[in-house]
Structure formats: C-alpha cells, structure tokens
Amino acid sequence: MRALITGGAGFIGSHLAEALLARGDDVFILDDLSTGSVENVRHLKNNPKFHYVFDSLQNRHLLAEMVDESDVVFHLAAAVGVRLIVESPVRTIETNVNGTQLVLDAASKKRKLVFTASTSEVYGKSTNVPFCEDSDLVLGATTKGRWSYAASKALDEFLGLSYWKEKKVPVIVARFFNTVGPRQTGRYGMVLPNFVSQALAGAPITVFGTGKQSRCFCHVHDAVEAVIRLVDSGRAVGEVVNVGSDQEITIEQLAQSVKERAESSSEIVYFPYDQAYEPGFEDMLRRVPSLKKLFTITQFSPRASLQAIIDSVIAHFRDKRKPLGEVETPVFLPRTANEAGEAVAP
Ligand code: UDP
C-alpha cells in the first residue's frame, strides 16, 4: 500500500509512518513542520520506502500530486493542544478547516480513501459518559476560545461525511482521546509530557483546576494499531469511531503517579484555570470513550496499562540524554499573577 500522511512529522503521524513501514508499505509524508519536527522522522530517512516533503497543504499542486500517488491518505495535519488553541485561535480554525477541505478536494478527483483525525474535544461539555459516536455534542459559547477547536473539528467531520455522502469519496473519521507516548511534546500544553518534564527537572508539577477532572490516556502505539485496523477493515467508511482507552484517571492521580514513577522530589501545585489558560476557561470534568464501535469494527482494544504508558514517556525524556537542567523545559507554566491580572495562585 502507498500511504500519504499529512502531519507525518508530528507525534501520531511519525508513529503511524513507522508502523506502516514496518509492515512493508510505502510511506509519503507531507508536513509543514509547524508543530511537527524533523527529529520525529530522522530515523526513518534511510528507509527506501520512506519519502518526505516538508511543505504546506496550501501547495495545492504538490498535494494533488501526492494524493494521486497514494492509495490512502491519513489526514493528521492539524492545530492541536489547548494552549495553542487558546493563544492562536485564527490559526487553529484556518489550519483545521482549510486543511481538511484541501485534502478532501484533492482526494475527490480519484475517490481516494481518506482517514481523517478528529478529537474527543468535539464532545465538549457533555456529561453523558461514556461518549458514544452518535451522542450529542455540547459546546460552550463562541466567546470562549477553547471551543473553537471543537467546532473546527466538528466542521471537519461534517465535511468528511458530506464528501462521502455526496461525492462518494470514502472517508473514515476517528475521534482521538488523549493520545500519549514518546515524542509528544509538552510545548502545546499536553498534560503528560508536561508533568514528566517537570518531574524529571525537579520542578513543581502543575495541576490545573481542582485536579479532580479525569481523562483516559491511550498509548500512541495502541492508537496507531486501531487506525491501521480501521483502514484495513473496509467497514469503517462513512463512520465516526472513537479511538482511545477507557482507563480513567484524575489529573491529580496522574501527577502523583508521574512523581512516583519518576522517583521525583517535585511538589505538586495547583493553579486555577484562569491563570493556566485564560479568564473564563472551561474544562470538562470527565472524558471517557465508549469503545464498542471500535471493537466491533476492528476486534481491537488498547493494551498498554497506564503505568506502562507513564514509564514509556519517562524513558523517552530520559533517553534524550540531555545534561541535567536541559531536560525539555516544563513549558506550560501558568502565567504570572500580573499577566493574568489576578491574585497569585495557591
Ligand atoms: N493540565 C494540567 N496541567 C498541565 C497541563 C494540563 O493540570 O500542565 C490539565 C488540563 O487542564 C486538563 C487535563 O490536564 O484538565 C488534560 O489536558 P491536555 O491539554 O493534555 O488535554 P485535554 O484533555 O484538555 O485535551
């Protein structure tokens, strides 16, 4: 199979490239390196079946050519990470909506199979856990920047499903739930790499809000296997499918586990959301996927335990073998009281 991965130098994209190459596929990646990194794919460059182009999806001729050369397009290029979304909402909306439209348009000419990545963010503030693919989406007000990500991804889903319905372009939509693992950077606010880099640097581990909010973390290898099985199954076209794990953990429990597994002396500190993100920031208390549909289509359930997941991320940060003090900086530090215009956090 010849696979094109947009966002192939990103966290999930680079693991997907690796897995497809391992089974003998030809892999082409297209990545503008806005949030992806050459480092993520450097080890693949000598593989004769691996081809990379560092350019934008906006280069329509290039995109058309690369799509034509492929049997399947994995569209993973997107603006991700709550911090990026809160700080750069225009970029988030434009990247997500325009990018998907360009890919679908290019794929429609020869009806190429498109796997497109959506997110559990689309369930928004719904409290109806576990989230099923046909459940209602409950988004907050448009004045609250966070929801622009969910809305842009929901629009991507509508676009994908409409290309299938109206133009018979085979499209699969997957909603990823908190995918984590080696190579994920904390730069865009994701909690696990942030906690691990903080713990290894002996810096305070920053829990936002009460820490009672929960998430289900899925190892990227499990997520990638689910993705490949969905595409191979031939039964996921025109469907929306949750991809994730259903092992739930609160963020303060996660902080504690990271601290223990990293044998860190870091203290765990709490910051209000206003200070961590922006005034009026809304978080969701629980986010748990129903994995019934994924299992029905693929007979696959994620395997990695939470402990194994945390250990793999710690090992990754340690493997960078940087001298002490140069561990990836705990990048998502809440703003100072002055910047936030509020009282100092506890
Ligand atoms: N979070 C935290 N400390 C951090 C980064 C994130 O407590 O340094 C919290 C965040 O507020 C959210 C959860 O961890 O409740 C998961 O955040 P992430 O950005 O990884 O993913 P989300 O589930 O929000 O998309």
Residues whose N, C-alpha, C, O or C-beta is under 5 A from the ligand:
A	BS01	UDP	V82 G189 M190 V191 L192 N194 T206 V207 F208 Q213 I251 D283 F332
